[in-house]
Amino acid sequence: MLAWEESYKIGHDRMDGQHLVLVALINQLDININDDGVQGILPDVLEAVGAYLGYHFAEEEAVMRAAGYPGLDGHVAMHRAFTEQFDRLLALAAAGQVLQAALKVRSFAIDWLIRHILQADAEYASHIAAAGPDARRPACA
């Protein structure tokens, strides 16, 4: 289980809330991995994690775009690389290796998410904070 820590906050309330949801989804995956009685819904949990990641990445990119974040292209590339790896693991699950895929997703997602939040997300959050409160709202919101 991954415990949410205050140090994971980047100072952007909406993104911090979404990061907390991602931690909760990864923890749900962990619960399902470790409880034989509910392993049958692992494909659904994996799908939920993937769907929320897609939503979160789109939201985060919109926030960065609205703030004129100069590192947007690199950040988007990180999101795409993560999504490609996640999709490969979903394919493994679809091929019948659900538990193996879930274990790999859990390990990969925990490591990547925490590093990404503490480094890449903290960097764009600093830029947005320096740009002022109007930079916190994406143009599409």
TASUL-V891364 format. One line per field, one symbol per residue. phi: phi as a letter, one per 20 degrees, with the letter a starting at -180 (. if undefined). A space follows every 10 residues. Layout:
# TASUL-V891364
phi=???
This chain:
# TASUL-V891364
phi=.defcgfefd ndgfffffff ffffffffgf gffedgfcff eggffgffff fffgffgfff ffffffemff eggfffffff ffffffffff ffffeodfff fffffgffff ffffffffdf ffffffffff fofffedfge e
